[in-house]
Amino acid sequence: MIHRMPSATISFLGGNGHCAARLTAARACLSPEIHLVEVPYPGFEGRPRVADLETFLEAIDDHLCAVAPDLVYATGIGGLLALCLRARGSLAGTRILMQGPVLWGIEHRWMPCVMRIGPMRRALSRTFATAVFQRRFVRRYFTQAPDPTTAAAFFDGYARCTALSALFAWLRPALLRSLEWELALQAGALDGIRLWWGGRDAVVSQREVDWTAVALGPAARWPLRIFPRWGHYPMIDAPAEWAEALGHAVADPEAI
């Protein structure tokens, strides 16, 4: 007997500067039964920006309510945004799969700290646009150099992201203290979360796991699966492998 993969809708919470081109190759490798829907962040890819984090989260929440996903896949800052939504009482009962998420490391790692300085945030977009920076970024953070079209689209995503610097301003230690309080008040707010990490992820260290568990307690010791060959962008570096792993996660809700 041939068993078909169950149909599932996955909402994708991208990282800072996300653009649709990051998923183009991987989307072509996905099973037809999997519907991958990117959450359209305000201020990304030419969309109008919003004035504050609360409005930003409301826009995400409205989209997720309309889509009603079976699974939320969150990478980079998408992980912290997913926890912000859980703190608001959203996504209760919805499985969350975080891959290389930015969490409580924002108050420990040097880049988020530096980016809280106004002039540094304003200079960030200009830096991403330089050819020298882009070449160094590709060498350090991708396990396989993307094709020129994908690389150009990747960096254009940062150029068109008017919310880029605002997110560094919004996602700061004061927010973490608020989340610690709000999540502690909600029974089960940290349930149904699993972690994937690339063994070659040079963007976000696995120390995020320890920092987050110290802040949120044992309930944040989520099941963790390491993919030794993955970096931070497996959907670009290894689209077929990433799509296959995602398919397995959909087929077996207990798997990671």
C-alpha positions as CSV (number, residue, x, y, z in Angstrom):
1,M,0.0,0.0,0.0
2,I,1.3,3.5,-0.9
3,H,0.9,6.0,1.9
4,R,0.5,9.6,0.7
5,M,2.0,12.5,2.7
6,P,-0.8,14.4,4.5
7,S,-1.6,17.8,3.1
8,A,-0.3,20.6,5.3
9,T,0.1,24.3,5.3
10,I,3.3,25.7,6.7
11,S,3.7,29.4,7.6
12,F,7.2,30.6,7.2
13,L,8.5,33.3,9.6
14,G,11.7,34.5,8.0
15,G,14.7,36.3,9.3
16,N,15.7,39.9,9.0
17,G,15.9,41.0,5.4
18,H,13.9,38.0,4.2
19,C,12.8,37.9,0.6
20,A,10.9,35.3,-1.4
21,A,13.9,34.3,-3.5
22,R,15.4,32.6,-0.4
23,L,12.8,29.9,-0.8
24,T,12.6,29.6,-4.6
25,A,14.8,26.6,-5.0
26,A,13.5,24.8,-2.0
27,R,9.8,25.4,-2.9
28,A,10.4,23.6,-6.2
29,C,11.6,20.5,-4.2
30,L,8.7,20.3,-1.8
31,S,6.0,17.7,-2.1
32,P,2.8,19.0,-3.8
33,E,0.9,18.3,-0.5
34,I,3.0,20.9,1.4
35,H,1.8,24.5,1.0
36,L,4.6,26.8,2.1
37,V,3.2,30.3,2.9
38,E,5.6,33.1,3.7
39,V,4.3,35.6,6.3
40,P,4.5,39.0,4.7
41,Y,6.3,41.2,7.2
42,P,5.5,44.9,7.1
43,G,8.5,46.9,5.7
44,F,9.9,43.9,3.8
45,E,10.1,43.6,0.0
46,G,8.7,47.0,-0.6
47,R,5.7,46.7,1.7
48,P,4.8,49.7,3.9
49,R,6.6,49.8,7.2
50,V,4.8,50.2,10.5
51,A,5.5,52.5,13.5
52,D,6.0,50.0,16.3
53,L,6.5,46.3,17.2
54,E,2.9,45.9,18.4
55,T,1.6,46.9,15.0
56,F,4.1,44.7,13.3
57,L,3.0,41.7,15.4
58,E,-0.7,42.5,14.8
59,A,-0.1,42.3,11.0
60,I,1.7,38.9,11.4
61,D,-1.0,37.6,13.7
62,D,-3.8,38.7,11.3
63,H,-2.1,36.8,8.5
64,L,-1.6,33.7,10.6
65,C,-5.2,33.7,11.7
66,A,-6.3,33.9,8.1
67,V,-4.0,31.0,7.0
68,A,-4.5,28.8,10.0
69,P,-1.2,26.8,9.5
70,D,-0.6,23.3,10.6
71,L,3.0,24.2,11.4
72,V,4.9,27.5,11.8
73,Y,8.6,27.3,10.6
74,A,10.6,30.2,12.2
75,T,14.2,31.0,11.4
76,G,16.4,33.8,12.6
77,I,14.4,36.6,14.2
78,G,11.3,34.7,13.2
79,G,11.9,32.5,16.3
80,L,11.7,35.5,18.7
81,L,8.6,36.8,16.8
82,A,6.9,33.4,17.2
83,L,7.5,33.7,21.0
84,C,6.1,37.2,20.9
85,L,3.0,35.8,19.3
86,R,2.7,33.0,21.9
87,A,3.0,35.7,24.7
88,R,0.0,37.5,23.1
89,G,-2.0,34.3,23.3
90,S,-1.6,33.5,19.6
91,L,-0.5,30.2,18.0
92,A,-1.7,28.2,21.0
93,G,-1.9,24.6,19.9
94,T,0.1,25.3,16.7
95,R,3.4,23.5,16.3
96,I,6.4,25.7,16.0
97,L,9.6,24.5,14.4
98,M,12.5,26.9,14.9
99,Q,15.7,26.7,12.8
100,G,18.7,28.7,14.0
101,P,16.4,31.1,15.9
102,V,17.5,34.4,17.3
103,L,16.3,34.3,20.9
104,W,17.9,35.5,24.2
105,G,21.2,35.8,22.5
106,I,20.2,39.3,21.5
107,E,21.5,40.6,24.8
108,H,24.7,38.5,24.7
109,R,26.0,38.6,21.1
110,W,27.9,41.6,19.9
111,M,26.0,42.4,16.7
112,P,22.6,43.0,18.2
113,C,24.3,45.1,20.9
114,V,26.1,47.2,18.3
115,M,23.0,47.6,16.2
116,R,21.2,49.3,19.1
117,I,23.3,52.3,18.4
118,G,21.4,54.6,16.0
119,P,24.2,55.5,13.5
120,M,25.2,51.8,13.2
121,R,21.6,50.8,12.3
122,R,21.5,53.5,9.7
123,A,24.7,52.4,8.2
124,L,23.7,48.7,8.0
125,S,21.7,48.9,4.7
126,R,24.6,50.7,3.0
127,T,27.0,48.1,4.2
128,F,24.9,45.2,2.8
129,A,24.9,46.9,-0.6
130,T,28.7,46.9,-1.0
131,A,30.3,44.2,-3.2
132,V,33.2,43.6,-0.7
133,F,30.8,43.0,2.2
134,Q,28.6,40.7,0.0
135,R,31.6,38.5,-1.1
136,R,32.8,38.2,2.5
137,F,29.3,37.4,3.7
138,V,28.8,34.6,1.1
139,R,32.2,33.0,2.0
140,R,31.5,33.1,5.7
141,Y,27.8,32.3,6.1
142,F,26.8,30.1,3.2
143,T,28.1,26.5,3.0
144,Q,27.6,26.6,-0.8
145,A,28.0,29.8,-2.8
146,P,24.5,30.7,-4.2
147,D,24.1,31.3,-7.9
148,P,24.5,35.0,-8.9
149,T,20.7,35.5,-9.3
150,T,19.9,34.1,-5.9
151,A,22.8,36.1,-4.3
152,A,21.6,39.3,-5.9
153,A,18.0,38.7,-4.7
154,F,19.3,37.8,-1.2
155,F,21.1,41.1,-0.7
156,D,18.4,43.1,-2.5
157,G,16.1,41.8,0.2
158,Y,18.1,43.7,2.8
159,A,18.2,46.8,0.5
160,R,14.4,46.8,0.2
161,C,13.8,46.1,3.9
162,T,12.9,49.4,5.4
163,A,12.1,47.6,8.7
164,L,15.7,46.3,9.0
165,S,17.0,48.8,11.5
166,A,13.7,49.1,13.4
167,L,13.8,45.4,14.3
168,F,17.2,45.9,15.9
169,A,15.7,48.7,17.9
170,W,12.5,46.8,18.9
171,L,14.1,43.4,19.7
172,R,16.1,44.4,22.8
173,P,16.6,43.3,26.4
174,A,13.5,45.2,27.6
175,L,11.4,43.1,25.3
176,L,13.0,39.9,26.7
177,R,12.1,40.9,30.3
178,S,8.5,41.4,29.2
179,L,8.4,38.1,27.4
180,E,9.8,36.3,30.4
181,W,6.9,37.6,32.5
182,E,4.2,37.1,30.0
183,L,5.2,33.6,29.0
184,A,5.5,32.5,32.6
185,L,1.8,33.5,33.2
186,Q,0.5,31.3,30.4
187,A,0.4,27.6,31.0
188,G,1.7,25.7,28.0
189,A,3.0,28.8,26.2
190,L,6.3,27.0,25.6
191,D,4.8,23.7,24.5
192,G,4.9,22.3,21.0
193,I,8.2,23.9,20.0
194,R,11.1,22.0,18.5
195,L,14.5,23.2,17.3
196,W,16.7,22.5,14.2
197,W,20.2,23.7,14.0
198,G,22.9,23.6,11.3
199,G,26.1,22.2,12.5
200,R,27.9,24.8,10.4
201,D,25.7,27.7,11.3
202,A,28.0,30.7,11.6
203,V,25.2,33.2,12.1
204,V,23.5,32.0,15.2
205,S,25.3,29.9,17.8
206,Q,23.7,27.0,19.7
207,R,24.4,29.0,22.8
208,E,21.0,30.6,22.1
209,V,19.6,27.4,23.5
210,D,21.3,27.7,26.8
211,W,20.7,31.5,27.2
212,T,17.0,31.0,26.5
213,A,16.6,28.1,28.8
214,V,18.2,30.0,31.7
215,A,15.8,32.9,31.1
216,L,12.6,30.8,30.5
217,G,13.3,27.8,32.6
218,P,13.2,24.0,31.9
219,A,10.1,24.3,29.6
220,A,12.4,26.0,27.1
221,R,14.7,22.9,26.8
222,W,13.0,22.0,23.6
223,P,13.9,18.9,21.6
224,L,16.9,19.7,19.3
225,R,18.1,18.1,16.1
226,I,21.5,19.0,14.6
227,F,22.0,18.8,10.9
228,P,25.8,18.5,10.6
229,R,26.1,19.8,7.0
230,W,23.7,22.7,7.3
231,G,24.6,26.4,7.8
232,H,22.1,29.1,8.6
233,Y,20.5,29.1,5.2
234,P,19.8,25.4,4.4
235,M,16.9,26.3,2.1
236,I,19.5,28.1,-0.1
237,D,22.5,25.9,0.5
238,A,20.8,22.5,0.3
239,P,17.2,23.1,-0.9
240,A,16.4,19.4,-1.7
241,E,17.7,18.2,1.7
242,W,15.9,20.9,3.5
243,A,12.6,20.2,1.6
244,E,13.0,16.5,2.4
245,A,13.5,17.2,6.1
246,L,10.5,19.5,6.2
247,G,8.4,16.8,4.6
248,H,9.4,14.3,7.3
249,A,8.5,16.8,10.0
250,V,5.1,17.2,8.4
251,A,4.5,13.5,8.0
252,D,5.5,12.7,11.6
253,P,4.5,15.4,14.1
254,E,6.6,13.8,16.8
255,A,9.7,13.9,14.7
256,I,12.2,16.8,14.6
